Amino acid sequence: MDNNTFDGDGYATDAEVARLLSKHPKSIARWDKNPKLKELGWPEPIYLNGRRHRSRPALREFLANAAHAMLNIVAFKQTPPTI
């Protein structure tokens, strides 16, 4: 996955999101119920013509938040804070 995955404005279908994130499409729907992912900014679905879509800018923000959270976890495990 590169930085251009969700370029531009507009919306990506859940099928496209699943493909670009290398996840099964049903996983994307399950993520809507995950409170931890919602805290990271997982975007709510938008229904267009009966299909689920996600805002591209919101997806970029979510990916940035998730990467930042992962870096914090990795950094904490490698160097615990001193008391």
N, C-alpha and C positions, 0 to 999 in steps of 0.2 A: 504494500500500500504506500502511496506517495502523498505528498502534500496537496496534490491537485485532485484528490479523490472526490471531493464535494465542492469543486469550484463553482463559482457563480451563485446567482440567487435562484429562487424558484424552489422546486420540490423534487425529491427523489422517491420513487416507489419503494415499498418495503422489499420487493424482490431485488431491486437494484442495490439497496442498502445491504441486504444479506449477501449478495454477490461480492460487493466491494469490501465487506468486513469478513468474508470467508466464513459465514455462519449460515445455518439452515434458516429458511424464511419463517418457520414456526418459532425459532429462537427470538426473532425480532419482536413478534407479538408477545412472547412471554416476558420480554424485557419491560414491557409497559407496566407490569405488575410488581417489578422489583424496586423497592423503595431506595436501595443504595444507588441504583442507576439513576433514579429520579433526582436524588441529591446532587449527582454529577451533571445534571442537566439533560438527561435523555428526553428528546422532544416528543410531545404528544402527537398521535397520528392526526392527519387531516384527511378527510374523505373527499375524494374527487372522482365522480363517476363510479362510485361503489368500490374504489380501490384505495388502500391506505398509502399515504404519502408522508414524508417528513421534510421539514424545512432544511434546506442545505446549509444556511448559516447556523442554524441551531445544531445540526450534526457536527459541523466544524468546531463549535464551541464545546459540545459534549466530548469530542475526541481530545481536544486540548485539556479539558478538565480531567479526563480519565488518565491521560499521559502524566499530568502533573501529580495526580493522586498516586499513581504507580511509582513515580520517582520518589515521592515521599516515603512510601512503604519500603522500597529498596534501600534508600539512604538510611532509614531508621534501623533496619536489620543489620546493616553493615557497621554503622557507628552509633551505638545507643547513646542517648543524651547523658551527660554527666550531671551528677547531683551535688 
